[in-house]
Amino acid sequence: MAKKVSLILSHWYHLIEGFQVSPSEFYEAVEEAVLRRNIPNLKLSRVTYREGGPLSPKREYLRVERKEYLFDICCAPFGAGFFVSWWLGEAPGWLTGIIASIPIINHLFFRFFRPLTYYQLDTALMFQESVHAAVLEVIDQMMEAKGLRLLSETERKPILREIFQK
C-alpha cells in the first residue's frame, strides 16, 4: 500500500497547449531522467488516486520517493492540450505521525529529539530541484521535438508553501 502524503510542501503545474503524449510514455521518460541524476535513497513507483469520491475513476501518478519526502507527478490530456503537475509532500513514519499529532509532546520531540537541521533542509530542497529538473528536461525534449515554444522561466518555477515548518 502506498504511503499517504500528510503535508504538501510545494506544487507545480503547467498546461501545454497543442501537445499530446501518452501518460505512460511521459512517466517512463521522467523515470529515466530522474535515475540519471543518481539521487541517493530513491524509490520509483506508480500510485493511483481517485479523481473524486469512492466511485470515481482512478488516476495514475508517478511517485518519486526519498526518505519521508514524496513527489507525486501527474500528467494527462486536457482539452486540446496536455497538463503536467507535481506535488511534493511529506509522509512521516507512523510513530512520528502519532507524536506530531500530540500538541505539547510534538513541540518537545521535534525540538530536542528530531530538530530540523540545515542539512535536512538542503537535501530536501536538492531532492525537489533534482526531480523538478528531470520533469522540465522531459517536457523540453518533447516540446522541442514537436516544434513547440519552450516554457519561460516564470512558467518553470514551483509554488512553495511555508516549507518545512514543524
C-alpha positions in Angstrom: 0.0 0.0 0.0 1.3 3.4 -0.9 2.3 6.0 1.7 -0.1 8.9 2.1 1.1 12.4 1.9 0.3 14.3 5.2 1.8 17.7 4.4 2.1 19.4 1.0 5.4 21.4 0.8 5.3 22.6 -2.8 3.5 22.2 -6.1 4.0 22.9 -9.8 1.7 22.6 -12.8 1.5 23.6 -16.5 -0.9 23.2 -19.3 0.9 22.7 -22.7 -1.5 23.8 -25.5 -1.4 21.8 -28.7 0.6 18.9 -27.2 -0.3 15.3 -26.7 1.6 12.3 -25.4 0.6 9.2 -23.6 1.0 9.4 -19.8 2.9 6.1 -19.7 5.4 7.4 -22.3 5.9 10.6 -20.3 6.3 8.8 -17.0 8.9 6.4 -18.5 10.9 9.4 -19.8 10.7 11.1 -16.4 11.8 7.9 -14.6 14.9 7.7 -16.9 15.7 11.4 -16.3 15.4 11.0 -12.5 17.5 7.9 -12.5 20.3 9.6 -14.4 20.6 12.1 -11.5 21.7 9.3 -9.1 19.7 10.6 -6.2 20.5 8.6 -3.0 17.8 6.5 -1.3 15.5 6.9 -4.3 12.4 4.8 -4.9 10.2 5.0 -8.0 6.6 3.6 -8.2 3.2 4.2 -9.7 0.3 5.1 -7.3 -3.3 5.7 -8.0 -5.6 8.3 -6.6 -9.3 8.7 -7.2 -10.4 11.7 -9.2 -13.2 12.4 -6.7 -15.3 10.2 -4.4 -15.2 6.5 -3.7 -16.8 5.5 -7.0 -14.9 7.9 -9.3 -12.3 6.8 -11.7 -8.7 6.4 -10.6 -5.7 8.4 -12.0 -2.2 7.0 -12.1 0.7 9.1 -10.8 4.4 8.6 -10.9 5.8 8.6 -7.4 9.4 9.5 -6.7 10.3 8.9 -3.0 13.3 9.8 -0.9 13.1 9.2 2.9 10.0 10.9 4.1 9.6 13.1 1.0 7.3 12.1 -1.8 6.8 13.5 -5.3 3.6 12.6 -7.0 3.8 13.5 -10.6 0.6 13.6 -12.8 0.1 14.1 -16.5 -2.9 13.7 -18.7 -4.5 15.1 -21.9 -6.7 18.1 -21.1 -8.8 19.5 -23.9 -6.6 20.3 -26.9 -3.5 20.2 -24.6 -1.7 18.2 -22.1 -1.1 19.0 -18.4 1.8 18.1 -16.1 1.8 18.7 -12.4 3.6 17.5 -9.4 3.1 17.7 -5.6 6.0 17.4 -3.1 4.8 16.3 0.2 5.9 14.7 3.4 4.8 11.3 4.7 6.5 10.7 8.1 6.7 7.3 9.6 3.8 6.1 11.7 5.4 6.8 15.1 6.5 10.4 14.0 2.9 10.9 12.7 1.4 9.9 16.1 3.9 12.1 18.0 3.3 15.1 15.6 -0.5 14.9 16.4 0.0 15.4 20.2 0.1 19.1 20.9 2.7 19.7 23.6 4.7 16.5 23.1 5.2 17.2 19.4 6.9 20.5 20.1 9.3 18.9 22.6 10.0 15.9 20.4 10.9 18.0 17.4 12.9 20.5 19.3 15.0 18.1 21.4 15.0 14.7 19.6 14.5 15.5 16.0 15.5 19.1 15.4 15.3 20.4 11.8 18.9 20.9 10.5 20.3 22.9 7.6 21.5 19.6 6.1 17.9 18.2 6.2 16.6 21.4 4.5 19.4 21.4 2.0 18.9 17.8 0.9 15.1 18.1 0.8 15.5 21.2 -1.4 18.0 19.4 -3.6 15.6 16.5 -4.0 12.9 18.9 -5.1 15.3 20.6 -7.5 16.5 17.3 -9.0 13.1 15.9 -9.7 11.7 19.2 -10.9 14.7 19.5 -13.3 14.0 16.0 -14.6 10.4 16.8 -15.3 11.4 20.0 -17.1 14.0 18.2 -19.1 11.4 15.7 -20.4 9.0 18.5 -21.2 11.7 20.5 -23.0 12.7 17.5 -25.1 9.1 16.5 -26.0 8.1 20.1 -26.8 11.2 20.8 -28.9 10.6 17.6 -30.8 7.1 18.8 -31.6 8.3 22.3 -32.5 6.5 24.0 -29.6 7.7 27.0 -27.6 9.7 26.0 -24.5 8.5 27.1 -21.1 9.5 30.6 -19.8 11.5 31.0 -16.6 8.3 32.1 -14.8 6.4 29.0 -16.0 9.2 26.8 -14.7 9.0 28.0 -11.0 7.4 25.8 -8.4 4.9 27.2 -5.8 6.5 26.8 -2.4 4.4 26.6 0.8 5.6 27.6 4.3 8.1 25.0 3.6 9.5 22.6 6.3 7.8 24.2 9.3 7.1 21.7 12.0 
